[in-house]
Amino acid sequence: MIKAFRRMVAALTFIAVVAAALKAAFDWVAQSGDDDHEIFADDDRESV
């Protein structure tokens, strides 16, 4: 029973680490300032 609990905790920890890594990667792309990765163009870009 304890082994199953440890494995479940380890699996949840692994999933949390992967999710945090993906979030960090997406945040890094968003702050890079490169608008090629955005789905919608900025409104102020069209008004110039």
N, C-alpha and C positions, 0 to 999 in steps of 0.2 A: 504494500500500500504506500509506503514511504517512497519507494523507487518511482512509482507512477506519479506521485505528487511532485517529486523532484524533476522528472522529465517534463511534466506539464509546465512547471515554473520556468524551466530552461527554454522550452518552446515559446512561451509567451515573452520571455526576455529577448530571445532572438528576433521575434516579430517586432518588438518595440524598437530594437536597435536598427533594424532594416527600415522601419517607418521613419525614425529620426534621421537616418542618413538620406533618405529620399527627400524629406522636408528640407534638410540643409542644402541639398543639391538644387532643389527648386528655388529656394531663397537666394542662393548664390547666383543663379541664372537671372532672377528677377532684379537683383541689385547691380548687375553688370552694366546696365545702361544701354544695352544693345536691344533695340526695339524689334529686331528680326524674330524674336521668340514670342512676341505678343500676338494674341489672336485678333484683337481689335486695335486699330490705329488710334493714337491720341487725338482728341478734338483740337487741341491748340496747334498741332502740327499742320492741320488742314487750313487753319485761318491765317497762316503766315504767307 
